[in-house]
Amino acid sequence: MMTVQELATAVQYKLPIIVIVIDNGMYGTIRMHQEMNFPGRPYGVDLQNPDFALMAKSFGCSAFSVDRTEDFAPALTQALQSKVPSLLHVKIDPESITPAKSLSTIRADAQRG
């Protein structure tokens, strides 16, 4: 999602779409490359994100905050059943940068050279 106007359009035309926002609080790909090339020296990658669920509700969407893995399936089920535009704000640990590696692992590999 590049802007939030898509939510207004979805509500206006009653489109039962589901938007899933994966939020690790940073520009993850840039941070990963910084750790690979300049370990331990991230710069300009932290984000102060809004409460995306609250923002979606302000547009008239159903919206859910997901803080734990076990909360995802129930939130998705509710979104599917809502028949209105929905948003799931999934907050993830920034350390889990890829399915295979953590930021700490990437940093340690880079420091070993």
N, C-alpha and C positions, 0 to 999 in steps of 0.2 A: 504494500500500500504506500503510494508516494504522497498522497494527500488524503484528507478525510472527506473530501467532497463526494467520493464514491459512495460513502455511507448515506449521505443525503439523497443521492440519486436512487440507491437501492430502496430506501424507505419510500420515496416519492412514488416509485413504480411498483412497490410491493414485491420486490424480487427476493425470494427466500434463499439468498446466498449465505455462505458461512465464510467469514474472514478469520484466519488464524494468524495472530501476531506472535512470533517467537522473539522474546525480549531477553537478551543477555546484558543489556545496559551498556553496550559498547559497539563500536564498529569492529566486529570480530575478525573479519578477514584481514583488515589493515593491522590490527593488533597482532595477529598470528605472524604476519610477515615482519613486523617490527621485532617480535621476539626471536624470529629466525636470524635476522640480520644484526639486530642491536639488542641482545638479550638483557632483560631487566630495565630497559629504558623506553617504556611506552610513552607516546606523546600524542595528545589531541584525539584520543580514541574513546574516552569515557563520555557517556550520554546521560543526561538528566531527562528521562522519558516521562511522559504524562501517564496517568492511569487510563490506559486505552479502553478498558471496559467502561469506565465512567463516561469517557468521551463518547463512546458508541451509544450508550444509553441516552445521552443528550440529543442524539440525532433520532431517537426512536427505535433503535435496534434492541434486540435482546442481547445481553452481554454477560460474559463470565470471566472471572479471574481464576487462573489455574496456577497454583503455587507448588503442587505436589503431583507426581506422576499418576498416582491413583485417583486424582481429581479430574483427569483429562477425559476419560470415557464417559462419566456421568455428565460432564459439561457438554461434550459433543452430542450425546443423546438428547439432552434438553434443547440444544440448538437445532438439531434435526427435527424435533417435534414442534418447534415454535412456529414454523410456517412463515416467519418474518425474517428480515435480515438479521444476522447474528454475528457476534465477534467473540472470539476466545483469545484472551490475553494470557499467553503462556510464558511465565517467568522461569528462566533457566539459569543455572549456575554458570557464570562467565568462565570459570575454569574449564568447563566441558566444551572446548572450542570445536572439536570434531568428534565423530563417533569413535575414532581410534586413538586420539591423543588429547592430552590436557595441555593447557598453557604452560604449566610447570614442566611437563615432559619436553615440550618444544624448546623452552628456555634452557633446560639442562642439556639437551642435545646440542644446541648452538654454543653453549659455553664450553662444552668438551671439544668443539671444533670439528 
